[in-house]
Amino acid sequence: MYRYKLLLGCWFLILLPFLFTENFRELWMNGIIQFSFTLQPRFSTFFNTYSLTGASDLFLLQKLGHYLAFFTLAVLSILAWKEARYGFLFSFCFAIISEFFQPFFERDGRFLDVIINSIGILTCLLIYYIVKNKSVYVNHLHKPIRRTLC
């Protein structure tokens, strides 16, 4: 249990630069992490949508990164707390909170990113419940049948 919490903590340390660096392109292309903090964040872009017309490979990679990062966060959260609902709740809250705080770091927090993050989390939960229910079903098939005489 502690090793999963340690892995979860390490995953946070990996995620933080990607979530809050001022310029994702600089981080990805050149490995430059820049944090800039403002007390006057721009929340006006939160509900703006993205145009996929002419979207760069880096943009698509970034959105795939959102999905995979929060899928992984959900996996580690479920393992750390040994309960799917706590892992889901923690991951979902972090998805919302991270997008809310991004404008404080000169980034655009987007509702669409919350949706992409949530799809990663929900995919993890779907796989978890399929595997869990399948194992319950398989275990049920292998139980000995008791017959009683009436």
Secondary structure, DSSP 8 states (H G I E B T S, - for coil): -HHHHHHHHHHHHHHHHHHH-S-HHHHHHH--------SS---TTTT-----TT--HHHHHHHHHHHHHHHHHHHHHHHHHT-HHHHHHHHHHHHHHHHHHGGGGT----HHHHHHHHHHHHHHHHHHHHHHHHHHHHHHHTS-------
